[in-house]
Amino acid sequence: MIGIIGAMDEEIHLFKKGMEHTEEKVKAGITYYVGEFQGKPIALCKSGVGKVNASVCSQILIDRFGVSGVIFTGVAGALDPTLEIGDIVISEDCQYHDLDASALGFEKGEIPFAQKSVFAADSKLIEIAMEASQEITEGKTMTGRIISGDQFVADRTTVTELHHQFNAACVEMEGAAIAHVCDMNDVPFVIVRSMSDKADGSADVNFLEFTKLASNRSYEIVARMLKKM
Ligand code: ADE
């Protein structure tokens, strides 16, 4: 069984619509839709926004539903200047951008006393996501670092800083938490994100306007991925 996570309704609704033999189970306030999508067993859920929601949701998918892999589908703010709204980023790896123990001499984003602060996505899932995205003609796809924090970024100066500090392709609010939990449990994961905005001064307006389009693009890729798994 594969776990599929989105943070918002827009990010999961097409999966929900396409599922069959679905049972609903609630745990820690999150509803899990367990059933089949294109004949493949999946556990689908809306984690809610932010790192804690994403962490709890990931651990429940692993413990209670025994998922053998986790895929996140949804939207992000572009940091790489070559990315346009609708374009796709597939996680090579993930890191927190809001973790800051620099007063103790640690790098920004470095988890103090931990063995690693950057969590690599599964190479096979990345390959399948790239294959799936190549079947879609609109927009471009890149692999790269996805950074996460409990902040909606909407400022050009922050975009430039984050892009250079972390060499990141895009920013969102859940990916690194999912990556961290999957890493702790030795469960493969990949994060698929379509750009709803450029995390700049227009991000709030663009997010509202383009979240549906971007969520649907990400869905197209993840749905095609499941066919290949
Ligand atoms: N998700 C989509 N756009 C985002 C942004 N600009 N900042 C954080 N998360 C996002």
Boltz pocket constraint, residues with backbone or C-beta under 6 A from the ligand:
constraints:
  - pocket:
      binder: B
      contacts: [[A, 75], [A, 76], [A, 77], [A, 149], [A, 151], [A, 152], [A, 153], [A, 154], [A, 171], [A, 172], [A, 173], [A, 196], [A, 197], [A, 198], [A, 199], [A, 200], [A, 203], [A, 207]]
      max_distance: 6.0
